Amino acid sequence: MQEKWKAHAALLSAQILYGANYSIAKGIMPTYLPPFGFILLRVAGAALLFWLFGAFQGKVRIQRSDWPRLLLCSMVGVAANQLCFFKGLSLTSPINAAIIMVCTPILVLVLALAFRREKLTPAKGIGVMLGACGAWWLIASGSGAAAAGNPLGDFYILINALLWGLYLVLAKPLMQRYPTIGLMKWIFLPGLLWVLPFGWTEFTDIGWSTLPLWVWGAVAYVVVGTTFLAYYLNNLAMRWVNPSVVSVYIYLQPLIATGIALWVGKYALTLHQVLATVLIFAGVYCVGHIKSERGS
C-alpha cells in the first residue's frame, strides 16, 4: 500500500512539472530556440544527469533479450515523441497541446487492442469514437495562429500522445526488472543518438550569446524538471502501477496548463476548445480503466 501512495505522489508531481512546461517551453520557441535544437539540448542534458546519478547505483547489466525493447523505447519514448511534442508546441497553443494529450488513455487502449491485450466492448468503442471526434474537431478548428491553435501543430501533438502511449506499454516490463535511474540512462543514451541527426543543424544555429537570462532558466527547468525529474517519476511509478494509471494522470495536464496559460495572459480559452475537451473527457470516461500491460 505504501508503494501505491509513493506511485501516486510521483505521478502527481510529474503532472505539475509537465503542466507548467507547456507555457514555459512555448515561451522560448521558436523565437529563442528552434524546436529540434531545443530537443537535442533537452535530451543531452537529461542523459548527462541520468548517467551522473546512475554512477551512484553501480552497474546495471541489461539482458541481451531486452535490448530490442529498450532501443525501441528510446526511439519512441525519448526521440520521436519529444521531437513531435516540441515541434507541435512551437506551432500551436499550450492549451490545445494539453487538451490533445488527454487522448493518451484512449490511444493506450487502441494500442492494447492492437496487441490483443484488451477486448473491444461497445462502451470502449464509443469512447474511442468520442475522443477521436474531440481531437479531430480541435485540430480542424485551428486558426493557423500559434496563439489560438494550429492544425499541423495539433497533429504533431496527437502523434506525440500516440508515441507516449506506446512507450508506456513497452516500458512497463523493463521498469519491473531494472532500477529506474539505471534503466533510464540506457534509454536516454541511444535516445540522444536518435535525436542527433534531427537537431544538430538547429542546435548549431542557436545564438547562445544573445539568449536572455530568463531563457536559460526556462531551459534549465525543461531539462531538469520536465525531462530528468518527470521521466524519473513517471517510470518510478510504473514499477508499482499499471500504464493505464500513469496515462490517467494526464487528465491533470490541461487543468494545470490552461490555468498557467490564462494566468500569463497570452492565451484565451475558446468555446470550441471547451467543447472538444468535453468530447475527449467523455471518451476517456467510456474507455474506463485500461489494463494495457496484460500479457507483457
N, C-alpha and C positions, 0 to 999 in steps of 0.2 A: 504493500500500500504506500509506503514512504517513497518508493521509486516512482510510482504513478504521480504522486504530488510533485516530485522533482521534475518529471517529464512535463507536466502542465505548466509549472513555473518557467521552465526553459522555453517552452513554446510561446507563452505569453510575452516573455522578454524579447524573443526573436521577432514577434509581430510588431512590437513597439519600435524596434530598430528598423524593420522594413517599412513601417508606415511613414516614418519621418524621411526615409530615403527617397521617396517619390519627389518631394519638393526640393530636397537638398541636392540630389543629383541633377534634377531638371534645371535648377538654378544656374548650373555651370555648363550645361550642354545646350547647343553646340557653340555658344559664344566663346567660352574659355577653353574647353576641352572637347574634341570630337569624340563621338561615342565609342568607336572601336579602339582608339588610342587610350581612352579612359579605361576600357575593359582590360587592356594589356597591363596598365598600371595597377588596376584593382586586383587582378589575378596574381600578378607577380608579387605584390605586397602581401597578399594573404598567404601565398605559397611560402614566402620567406618566414612569416610568423608561424605557420604550422610546423615548418621544419625546425625553427628555433625552439619552440615549446616541445616539439616531438623529441628533441635531443634529451630531455629530462625523463622520458619514458623508456629509453632504451630502444633496441632494435625491434622492429615489427616485421616478421617474416610472412609475406603474402604467399599463400599456397598457389602453385602453378595453375591449378584448375580455376582459381578465382581471378586470374589476370584478365581474361577476356571481359568479364563483367565489370571489373574495376576500370579498365580502359574505356569501356562504353559509358560508364558513369561519369568519367572525367570529360568525355566528349559532350554528352547530353546535359549533365548537371552543372558543369563549370563553364565550358566554352560556348556551346551553341545557345544555351538558354540565356546566358548573360549577354552575349552579343545581340541576340534578338531583343532582350529587355531594354538595354541602353539605346539601341537604335530606335526602337519604338518610342521610348520615353523622350528621346530628343525631338521627336516629331509631334507627339500627342500631348495631352494634358495629364498631370498626375492623377486627377480624378478619374478620367477614363481608364488609365492604366490600372488603377487599384480596383475599379469595378470589374474589369475583364478578368483580373486574377482570381476573382471569386469563382470563375468557371473551373478552377483546378479540381475540386472534388468530382465534378461531373466528368471531366476528362480522365481522372483516375479510374472511374467506373468504366468508361469506354475502353481504356487500356486493359482493365481486368477482364472485360468481356472478350476482348481480342485474344488475351492469353488463356481464355477459358477458365478463369478463376472466379467468375461470377455468372449467375444465370439472369437473363433479362426478364424482368417482370413488367406488367403493364404500368405500374407506378414509376418504375425506373425509366421505362421508355418515354413516358410523358415528361419526366424530369429532364431527360436529355434534350427532348424537343423544346421545352420551355427555356432551358438555359441557352441552347443554340439560337433560339429566336431573339432572346435578350441580347446576346453577344452580337448577332448579326445586325440588329437594329442600332445598337450603339456604334458599330463600325460604319454602317451605311449612312448614318445621320451626321457623321463628322463633317465639319465645315471646311476643313483644309487648313485651318489656322491652328497653330500649336497651342494657343491659349484655350481653344474650345474643343479640340479634338481633331484627329486626322485619320482618315480611313487606313492609309498604309501603316501609320504608326500603331493604330489599334490592332491591325492584323499581326504585326510583329509581336505585340504583347500577347495576343492569343496563342501564337506559336510558342512563345516563351512559357506560357501556362501549360501547354501540352507537354513540352520538354521537361518541365519541373515535375509534372505528374508522373511521367515515365521514370524520371530519376528516383522519385520516392519509392516506386515499385521495385526498381532494380537494386537500389542501395540497401534495402531492408535486410537481406540475408548477410551482407557484408558487415553491417553495423552490429549484428548479433555475434559475429565471430572475432572481431578485432577491436582494440582500443580506439576510441573516437579520434583523438588527435593523430595517433599513429597511422590510422587509415586515411584521414583527410590529407595528410602530407603527401601520400602516394596518389590520391585522386587529383590534387591540385598541381602536382609537378607535370604529369602528362597534359593536364588541362592547360597549363601555360604554353606547352608546345603546340597544342591545337590552336590557341588564340594568336600566337606569334605572327603567322603569315597574314592574318586579317588586320591586326592592329599596329604592326610595325611602322608602316608609312605614316599613318595619322599620329602615332606616338612621336616620331622624329620631327613632325611639323609643329609640335606644340611650342609656343613661345614661353618657355619656363620663366625667363627673367621678367616678363611683363605680368605674371599672374598676381593678383591682389592677395593679401594675407588671408582674407576670409575664404578664398578659393582653396588654399592649402588646407585650411581647417575642414572644409567640406570634403576634400579628397581623403583626409585622414579619417573622417567619420565613415565614409563609404568603404575604405579598405579595412579599417579595424572593426567598425560597428556592424555594417550590413554584409560584410564578407567573412572575415575571420570569426567574429563572435556569433553572428546569426547562423552561419553554416554549422559551427560547432554546436550551438544549442539545438538546432533542428535535428542534427544527426545524433546527438546525445539522446534526445527524446525518443528517437526511433529504436533505441535499444530496449525500450520498455513499452511502447505503444505502437499501434498499427499505423501504416502510412496514411490511412483514411483520417485518423485523428490529427495527424500533422497537417493534412490538407484542409481539414475543417477549421483550423485556427486562422486560415487565410481570410475567413469571414471578417475578422477584426481589421484587416488592412484598409478596406475602403472607408471605414469609420475614422480611423486614425489619419489616413492620408487626406481624406476630404476635409476633416477638421483643420489640419495644418494648412492645406492649400487655401481654404477660405480665410483662415486667420492671417496669412501673409498678404491677403488681399489681391492676388494676381489672377485668381480664378473664381468663377461663379458657377453654382450648381444649376443646371438647366432641367427643364421638365422631362426631356427625353432621357437624360441621364437617370433621373429618379425612376421613371417607368421601366427603363431597361434593367435597372437594379432590382426592381420588384420581380420582373420575369426571371432573372438569374437566380435570385434567392428562392423563388417558388420552385424552380427546377431543382435546386440543391436540396430543398425540403423533401421533394418527391423521391429523389435518389436515396436519401436517408444515409445511414451509416454503412460505409463500404468496407468490406473485409478483403481488400485487394491483395493482401500478402499471402493468402491461402495457396498452398502448393509451391511457394517459393523455395 
